[in-house]
Amino acid sequence: MSEHFGTLSDGTEVHRWTLERAGVRVRVLSYGGIVQSLEVPDRDGHRADVVLGFTGLDDYLTNPGPYLGALIGRYANRIAGGRFPLDDLTYALEPNTPPNSLHGGERGFDKRVWDVTPVEHGLRLERVSPYGEEGFPGRLEVTVTYRLDADGALRIAYEAVTDAPTVVNLTNHSYFNLAGAGSGSAGGHELRLAASRFTPVDGDLIPTGALDDVTETRFDFRQARKVGAGYDHNFVLDKGVTATAQEVAELYDPSSGRVLTVATTEPGLQLYTGDHLPEPFAPGDGIALETQHFPDSPNRPEFPSTVLRPGEVFRSETVYGFSAR
């Protein structure tokens, strides 16, 4: 089911689609592929929205910085210096966080209108990113499918093909508050994360290249504990890159009993505790768990590769499961 959600300044209409299954209801915008709301039941069966979102299109247009619920590309996270080498050429990107590039540049996938087609229990979102968009090489054809499984899990599948060598790193940037959006800080949520290492960063949040052990540090979430604040870091998932999505994280809210599990094919997960969320939100109101390849991989040949070449198909899948206890 879709409805008119707003109109951009160039006259392009934006629509909102609603999916519902197994007690879970999700609303997705054609603008940015944004997950605007995601309602799931608590331990008593009461349903609440567990992701941060705005009520109107204008709010998304005037507050793009948090990337609330949006599809991120062509490259999720940061590329140092807004430049990267590929096949003996160096490509210059839009340095939207000077001197670095973040989340695909000034007008990444989060600020584009996607073509949306209903599929069984889901939506297929498509767009073509032309050669040179935000400085990236290759004409990239992208398909993202949102689907609700029989148990109410939200499954996000990504595919992309290119006509020239390029780099690709796609994710969704939802902020979760399992007590309900607007309920206050999510810092008391308990997180378990199957990651024995993380990528330390410099002052610009660019990885140093090291893969540090989490043992006896504040980055050790191998046993569930409260999240707190002060995180915007990529964790190296123990499983690495996998052909099928494997569970890597669990987030639990003791007050409501809601549980979020994260399964993915990706090798990394960016934990961001929303310390810089703007009004009407407050710092810490939501927690982002962004499944991805590592930040700055195009400049780090020792990291898992994000290069996509003609004839290859980029595939990635992440599943957000919900329950209560």
C-alpha positions as CSV (number, residue, x, y, z in Angstrom):
1,M,0.0,0.0,0.0
2,S,1.4,3.4,-0.9
3,E,0.4,7.0,-0.3
4,H,1.6,10.5,-1.3
5,F,4.2,11.7,1.2
6,G,5.4,15.0,-0.3
7,T,6.8,16.8,-3.4
8,L,10.4,17.9,-4.0
9,S,11.2,21.4,-5.3
10,D,11.7,20.0,-8.8
11,G,8.2,18.5,-8.8
12,T,9.2,14.9,-8.1
13,E,6.6,13.2,-5.9
14,V,7.7,11.1,-2.9
15,H,5.6,8.2,-1.8
16,R,5.4,6.2,1.4
17,W,4.8,2.4,1.3
18,T,3.6,0.3,4.2
19,L,4.4,-3.4,4.8
20,E,2.8,-5.4,7.6
21,R,3.3,-9.0,8.6
22,A,3.4,-11.1,11.9
23,G,2.7,-8.1,14.0
24,V,5.4,-5.9,12.5
25,R,4.7,-2.8,10.5
26,V,7.3,-0.9,8.5
27,R,6.9,2.3,6.4
28,V,9.4,3.1,3.7
29,L,9.9,6.2,1.6
30,S,10.8,6.4,-2.1
31,Y,13.1,9.3,-1.1
32,G,16.3,7.9,0.1
33,G,14.8,4.4,0.6
34,I,14.2,5.7,4.1
35,V,12.8,3.3,6.8
36,Q,10.6,6.0,8.3
37,S,9.0,3.8,11.0
38,L,9.2,0.2,12.2
39,E,6.6,-0.9,14.8
40,V,7.1,-4.1,16.8
41,P,5.4,-5.5,19.9
42,D,6.9,-5.5,23.4
43,R,6.7,-8.3,26.0
44,D,3.0,-7.4,26.6
45,G,2.1,-7.3,22.9
46,H,2.0,-3.5,22.8
47,R,3.4,-2.2,19.5
48,A,5.7,0.9,19.3
49,D,7.9,2.5,16.6
50,V,11.5,1.4,17.4
51,V,13.4,3.5,14.8
52,L,13.9,7.3,14.7
53,G,12.2,9.1,11.9
54,F,10.6,12.4,10.9
55,T,6.9,12.9,10.3
56,G,7.2,15.0,7.1
57,L,9.4,15.2,4.0
58,D,10.6,18.7,4.8
59,D,12.2,17.5,8.0
60,Y,14.2,15.0,6.0
61,L,15.2,17.7,3.5
62,T,16.3,20.2,6.1
63,N,18.0,17.7,8.5
64,P,19.9,15.3,6.2
65,G,22.9,14.9,8.5
66,P,21.7,12.0,10.7
67,Y,20.8,9.9,7.6
68,L,17.8,8.7,9.6
69,G,16.7,5.3,8.2
70,A,18.3,5.9,4.8
71,L,20.0,3.7,2.2
72,I,23.6,4.7,2.1
73,G,25.8,4.5,-1.0
74,R,27.7,4.5,-3.2
75,Y,30.1,4.1,-0.3
76,A,28.9,3.8,3.3
77,N,31.2,5.4,5.9
78,R,34.3,7.3,5.2
79,I,37.0,7.5,2.4
80,A,40.1,9.4,3.6
81,G,40.9,12.6,1.7
82,G,38.0,12.0,-0.6
83,R,40.3,10.1,-2.9
84,F,41.1,6.5,-3.7
85,P,43.3,4.6,-6.3
86,L,41.9,1.9,-8.6
87,D,43.7,0.2,-11.5
88,D,46.5,2.9,-11.6
89,L,44.0,5.8,-11.6
90,T,43.1,8.0,-8.7
91,Y,39.5,9.2,-8.3
92,A,38.5,12.4,-6.5
93,L,35.2,12.3,-4.6
94,E,33.0,15.0,-3.1
95,P,34.6,15.8,0.2
96,N,31.3,16.5,2.1
97,T,33.2,16.2,5.4
98,P,36.4,17.9,4.4
99,P,38.8,16.6,3.6
100,N,37.0,13.3,3.6
101,S,34.0,11.8,1.8
102,L,31.2,10.4,4.0
103,H,28.3,8.1,3.0
104,G,28.6,8.7,-0.7
105,G,29.1,12.4,-0.9
106,E,27.0,15.5,-0.8
107,R,24.1,13.8,-2.7
108,G,24.4,10.1,-1.9
109,F,21.8,7.5,-2.3
110,D,20.1,8.8,0.8
111,K,19.0,12.0,-1.1
112,R,17.8,10.3,-4.3
113,V,14.3,9.2,-5.3
114,W,14.2,5.5,-5.9
115,D,11.8,3.6,-8.2
116,V,9.7,1.3,-6.0
117,T,7.8,-1.8,-7.1
118,P,5.8,-4.0,-4.7
119,V,6.9,-7.6,-4.5
120,E,5.5,-10.4,-2.3
121,H,5.7,-9.2,1.3
122,G,8.1,-6.5,0.3
123,L,9.3,-3.7,-1.9
124,R,12.0,-3.6,-4.7
125,L,13.8,-0.3,-4.9
126,E,15.9,0.5,-8.0
127,R,18.0,3.3,-9.3
128,V,20.9,3.9,-11.7
129,S,23.9,5.9,-10.4
130,P,25.5,7.4,-13.5
131,Y,29.2,7.4,-14.2
132,G,30.8,10.2,-12.2
133,E,28.1,10.7,-9.7
134,E,29.8,12.2,-6.7
135,G,33.1,11.3,-8.4
136,F,32.7,7.6,-8.5
137,P,33.6,5.7,-11.6
138,G,31.2,3.3,-13.4
139,R,27.5,3.3,-14.2
140,L,26.1,1.5,-11.2
141,E,22.7,-0.3,-11.4
142,V,21.4,-0.9,-7.9
143,T,18.5,-3.0,-6.5
144,V,17.5,-3.0,-2.9
145,T,14.7,-5.3,-1.6
146,Y,13.0,-4.8,1.7
147,R,11.0,-7.8,2.7
148,L,9.1,-8.9,5.9
149,D,9.7,-12.6,6.6
150,A,7.0,-14.9,8.1
151,D,8.3,-14.1,11.6
152,G,8.3,-10.4,11.0
153,A,12.0,-10.0,10.5
154,L,13.0,-7.2,8.1
155,R,15.3,-8.6,5.4
156,I,17.3,-6.1,3.3
157,A,19.0,-7.5,0.2
158,Y,21.3,-5.4,-1.9
159,E,22.5,-6.1,-5.5
160,A,24.6,-4.0,-7.9
161,V,26.3,-4.3,-11.3
162,T,28.7,-1.9,-13.0
163,D,30.0,-1.2,-16.5
164,A,33.5,-0.1,-15.3
165,P,35.6,-0.9,-12.2
166,T,34.3,0.9,-9.1
167,V,33.9,0.5,-5.4
168,V,30.7,-0.3,-3.6
169,N,29.7,-0.4,0.1
170,L,25.9,-0.2,0.9
171,T,24.0,-0.2,4.2
172,N,20.9,1.1,5.9
173,H,21.3,3.8,8.6
174,S,18.4,3.2,10.9
175,Y,18.7,4.3,14.5
176,F,17.1,1.9,17.0
177,N,15.4,2.6,20.3
178,L,13.7,-0.5,21.4
179,A,11.8,1.3,24.2
180,G,10.2,3.3,21.5
181,A,11.1,6.4,19.5
182,G,10.8,9.5,21.7
183,S,11.2,7.5,24.9
184,G,14.6,9.0,25.8
185,S,18.1,7.6,25.7
186,A,18.9,4.2,24.3
187,G,22.2,4.1,26.2
188,G,20.7,1.6,28.7
189,H,20.2,-1.0,26.0
190,E,22.3,-4.1,26.3
191,L,24.4,-5.1,23.3
192,R,26.1,-8.4,22.4
193,L,28.4,-8.3,19.4
194,A,30.4,-11.2,17.9
195,A,33.5,-9.2,17.2
196,S,36.9,-9.8,18.8
197,R,38.5,-6.9,17.0
198,F,37.7,-3.3,15.9
199,T,39.3,-0.7,13.6
200,P,40.8,2.1,15.7
201,V,40.5,5.6,14.1
202,D,42.2,9.0,14.1
203,G,40.7,12.3,15.0
204,D,38.7,12.4,11.7
205,L,37.3,8.9,12.3
206,I,39.5,7.4,9.6
207,P,40.9,3.9,10.4
208,T,44.6,3.8,11.2
209,G,44.8,0.4,9.5
210,A,45.2,-1.6,12.7
211,L,42.8,-4.3,13.8
212,D,42.9,-4.1,17.6
213,D,41.9,-6.7,20.1
214,V,38.8,-5.7,22.1
215,T,39.9,-7.7,25.2
216,E,39.8,-5.5,28.4
217,T,38.6,-2.5,26.5
218,R,35.3,-0.6,26.2
219,F,34.9,-2.2,22.8
220,D,34.4,-5.7,24.1
221,F,30.7,-6.6,23.6
222,R,31.3,-10.3,23.3
223,Q,29.2,-10.7,26.4
224,A,26.1,-8.6,26.6
225,R,26.4,-5.3,28.5
226,K,25.0,-1.7,28.4
227,V,26.0,0.3,25.4
228,G,26.4,3.7,26.9
229,A,27.7,6.5,24.7
230,G,30.8,7.6,22.7
231,Y,30.9,5.0,19.9
232,D,31.3,5.6,16.2
233,H,33.5,2.7,15.3
234,N,33.6,-0.3,13.0
235,F,33.8,-3.7,14.5
236,V,35.5,-6.6,12.7
237,L,33.0,-9.4,12.8
238,D,34.5,-12.7,13.7
239,K,32.7,-14.5,10.9
240,G,34.1,-12.4,8.1
241,V,32.4,-12.2,4.7
242,T,29.8,-15.0,4.3
243,A,27.6,-16.2,1.5
244,T,24.5,-16.2,3.7
245,A,23.5,-13.9,6.6
246,Q,24.8,-15.0,10.0
247,E,23.7,-13.6,13.3
248,V,26.3,-11.2,14.7
249,A,24.5,-9.0,17.2
250,E,21.7,-8.7,19.7
251,L,20.3,-5.5,21.2
252,Y,18.0,-5.8,24.2
253,D,15.9,-3.3,26.0
254,P,15.1,-4.4,29.6
255,S,12.2,-2.0,30.0
256,S,10.1,-3.3,27.2
257,G,11.6,-6.7,26.7
258,R,12.1,-6.1,23.0
259,V,15.0,-7.9,21.4
260,L,16.7,-7.0,18.1
261,T,19.0,-9.5,16.4
262,V,21.2,-8.6,13.4
263,A,22.3,-11.2,10.9
264,T,24.5,-10.2,7.9
265,T,26.8,-11.3,5.1
266,E,29.0,-8.3,5.7
267,P,32.4,-8.4,7.5
268,G,31.9,-5.3,9.6
269,L,29.4,-3.4,11.7
270,Q,29.5,0.3,12.6
271,L,28.2,1.0,16.1
272,Y,27.1,4.6,16.3
273,T,25.5,5.7,19.6
274,G,23.9,8.9,18.1
275,D,26.0,11.3,20.2
276,H,25.4,14.1,17.7
277,L,21.7,13.7,16.9
278,P,20.0,17.1,16.2
279,E,16.7,18.4,17.5
280,P,14.0,17.3,18.0
281,F,16.2,14.3,19.1
282,A,18.7,14.3,21.9
283,P,22.2,12.7,21.9
284,G,21.8,9.0,22.5
285,D,18.2,8.7,21.5
286,G,19.0,5.9,19.0
287,I,21.7,3.4,18.2
288,A,22.8,2.7,14.7
289,L,24.1,-0.8,13.8
290,E,25.3,-0.4,10.2
291,T,26.4,-3.6,8.6
292,Q,29.1,-2.9,6.0
293,H,32.6,-3.4,4.7
294,F,35.2,-1.4,6.6
295,P,35.6,2.4,6.3
296,D,38.3,3.6,3.9
297,S,38.7,0.1,2.4
298,P,39.6,1.6,-1.1
299,N,42.7,3.1,0.5
300,R,43.5,0.0,2.6
301,P,44.3,-3.1,0.4
302,E,44.7,-5.1,3.6
303,F,41.0,-4.7,4.4
304,P,38.3,-6.8,2.7
305,S,37.9,-5.5,-0.9
306,T,35.0,-3.3,-1.9
307,V,36.0,-3.3,-5.7
308,L,33.3,-4.3,-8.1
309,R,34.1,-5.1,-11.7
310,P,32.1,-5.5,-14.9
311,G,30.6,-9.0,-15.1
312,E,30.5,-9.3,-11.3
313,V,27.4,-8.9,-9.1
314,F,27.6,-7.2,-5.7
315,R,25.4,-9.0,-3.2
316,S,24.8,-8.3,0.4
317,E,22.0,-9.1,2.9
318,T,21.1,-8.1,6.4
319,V,18.2,-9.3,8.5
320,Y,16.8,-7.5,11.5
321,G,14.9,-9.9,13.6
322,F,12.5,-8.9,16.5
323,S,11.2,-10.7,19.6
324,A,10.5,-10.0,23.2
325,R,11.3,-11.6,26.5
